[in-house]
Amino acid sequence: MALTLEHLMLVSIAVGLAIITGVPIGVAITQNQRAADLVLYVASVIITIPSIALFGLMIPILSVIGQGIGYLPAIIAVLLYSQLPIIRNTYTAINNVDPALREAARGIGMTPMQRLKMVEIPLAVPVIMAGVRTAVVMNIGVMAIATYIGAGGLGTYIQRGISQTDPRQLIIGAVAVSLLAIIADYALLWVQKKFTPKGMKVMG
């Protein structure tokens, strides 16, 4: 149970930070196509780097501040992996808001910030949440590998199973990671439905 909570905490912190950074970036790049192309390209490149290699790159960089292994490099790596689905979905959702709704908002005197807060973001929430769900499910698996740099979590079972040639621990770890990903996905789906505007629920 302790390892499950540790695993969930690490993923939650990393994806939470990714939401705080990724959603504003996704909104900002809707204003500039060249910036959007560049940001999405960089995020796409990051996600293609094998997780074990990214963890390895973190070690010498963070060793400068004495944090080469442990929680910090794991959280930074998962934060980076989470950027693409969150930024891309935010960018796509904001871009796809019905222009007629924007015009209606302008017509009643809303400022750009008011339109964003009261019209565009609420309509974009389901798509943004889909990106968050993708990031969480993907990175629950990635975080399991972070045990090799001392981050802990459910990957500890897998590491022990491999090092001790114990298939029971290996299976326990693999099943626990899979179940956690499934439970997290359904929990976030509930949150997504909860925050979807009522009008969109009816339309769906």
Secondary structure, DSSP 8 states (H G I E B T S, - for coil): -HHHHHHHHHHHHHHHHHHHHHHHHHHHGGG-HHHHHHHHHHHHHHHHS-HHHHHHHHHHHHHTTT-SSSHHHHHHHHHHHHHHHHHHHHHHHHHTS-HHHHHHHHHTT--HHHHIIIIIHHHHHHHHHHHHHHHHHHHHHHHHHGGGGT--STHHHHHHHHHTT-HHHHHHHHHHHHHHHHHHHHHHHHHHHHHS-HHHHHH-
